[in-house]
Amino acid sequence: MEITLNSPLDMHLHLRDGDMLKLTAPLSEDFAGAVIMPNLVPPVTTPEMLQSYSARIEQAMSGTPFSRYMTLFFTPLGEKELEAARHTPGFFGLKLYPAGITTNSEGGVSDLARADKTFRLMEEMGIPLLVHGESHGFVMDREAEFLHTYRHLAEKYPALKLSMEHITTAAALQLLEEYPNVCATVTLQHLIITLDDVAGGALKPHLFCKPIAKRPEDRDALLQAALSGHPRLMFGSDSAPHPRCRKEACGCAAGVFTAPVALPKLAEIFAAEGALDHLQDFVSGNACRFYGLTPQARKITLRDTPMQVPAAYRSYGEEVVPMYAGESIGWSVVR
Amino acid sequence: MEITLNSPLDMHLHLRDGDMLKLTAPLSEDFAGAVIMPNLVPPVTTPEMLQSYSARIEQAMSGTPFSRYMTLFFTPLGEKELEAARHTPGFFGLKLYPAGITTNSEGGVSDLARADKTFRLMEEMGIPLLVHGESHGFVMDREAEFLHTYRHLAEKYPALKLSMEHITTAAALQLLEEYPNVCATVTLQHLIITLDDVAGGALKPHLFCKPIAKRPEDRDALLQAALSGHPRLMFGSDSAPHPRCRKEACGCAAGVFTAPVALPKLAEIFAAEGALDHLQDFVSGNACRFYGLTPQARKITLRDTPMQVPAAYRSYGEEVVPMYAGESIGWSVVR
């Protein structure tokens, strides 16, 4: 069995910078493009930084055409600044982090009311707002507690393209039904794992991410929505590489590195559930329609021959452990 | 400020065996005695093994008098075997583990109905049943899902002394109210932490234990019950040492090592809440009354002068990291 995908997109990707960028960028090249997250140190906050980061990514790629949908770390920009951003090649949207909620988000937003003018301008200019939607509450409630903020934004700015990033709960899916201006990304791991896989047996640092994996009924709802072809649910890996030493040491950093295994594993899952005909929309079509994107023309064929996942990816002095490290996945990319 | 405790007891303690026993046993000597858990490899299942283990513990202690309340790993024993156990010096009760639920519990019980005769005999003979009450369900629900089993046991064997070990939820406390033949132990960490402390920020392997720490409202209910002097809630540390390498490596083992910090930290907490007058019952009186114990006569004085907790305890080639490693606790044992 095989499937050929047109221009698959990863709508939420962390490539980092420096040596880690050199290691990870080529491992996303089975995708035709990706939305690139701006939480570097310091974060990407200006058009100049964005262009420079985009150029570093291009350089780190092996030459394969790759659409880099670049984001700015949300700050309360004015009209001039938003105009400048909008006319910056590769600019895609603004990524909003509540302050201190995840890796390198210390400079995030602590009071949304102060950003009202920026949201209004983004709505007028057609600039998407991508949000890491978590409160500072109890870890299992953080997404649920943020939903009223999503509702507030969706209602107050009905023409704003609003993306709930890496959703993890059935409740977030429910909200998606209510507002046509809202879309959501979901990661590979949140279609597969629950908190049981992170902390139900032994503690598994390589499956620890933010938002943390939730309950079985949440995972099941997300998977069913993806398999059934929900038109505003998009694949965004949130692939988040950390050096092996920072994942396995005491106090491990949050993030699952899935970029190199995502497409084969998705094909395996969708095939097993008889839903391969919805995979194209999940990994590309829904995003292209919602945002009006025309990514690099690429065709990627996946086949049900096994992929052996390396125990780690190593180069440039960096070492990153992927999801399914050392295991076998039922499908692979035809090269 | 200071308090002198009469014969404090740790009603749930793991001392392990071999070099780890030699390291950990002396670190529990601020207690006058403890209920010793039987999950060695192989588990302690016969009076001979129990006596031999008790002797090894005595040898590992520094000579301080210490009441060793020894338990047998639950197996469906008959009348003769229970009689033999009952007449074994140091024998306290049977510890029941659902099969495979925690460290070295692979040989546990998978079908409670098959143990009916044993429960009935224990009830007649006055042998306590201590239970690790978790289902095999979703990690946050395991204790709640086991409560109906506690109810079943409490109702079917109304004279059986039944202990819900290391409870972590408000729901378990509620059950405690309903059955006078049921008591419960609670650990130090479950009075203090929630899942947020384990996996809400960075992943913290040294706070990872089974049952896993639950929600803030659960922690708050447990703390209030302890502070208010609930007559059937007893301190049981569940202090569970693992070699540092097994805690910090990928796939870390479950257990928090609290034995050397438990009494000072409890004194600090009870003092801060103006509940010092309930500490004696929590760490000794409740257990003595419920089980009719007369532990070693000992007096331990605690004072509000800080204790500096070592980064690790090392000896006999073993290394264990305690809760509050490298930190300071407001109270300490007067020596």
Interface residues (C-beta under 8 A of the other chain):
Chain A: F138 V139 M140 T194 L195 D196 V198 A199 G200 A202 L203 K204 P205 H206 F208 I212 R215 P216 K247 E248 A249 C250 G251 C252 A253 A254
Chain B: F138 V139 M140 T194 L195 D196 V198 A199 G200 A202 L203 K204 P205 H206 F208 I212 R215 P216 K247 E248 A249 C250 G251 C252 A253 A254
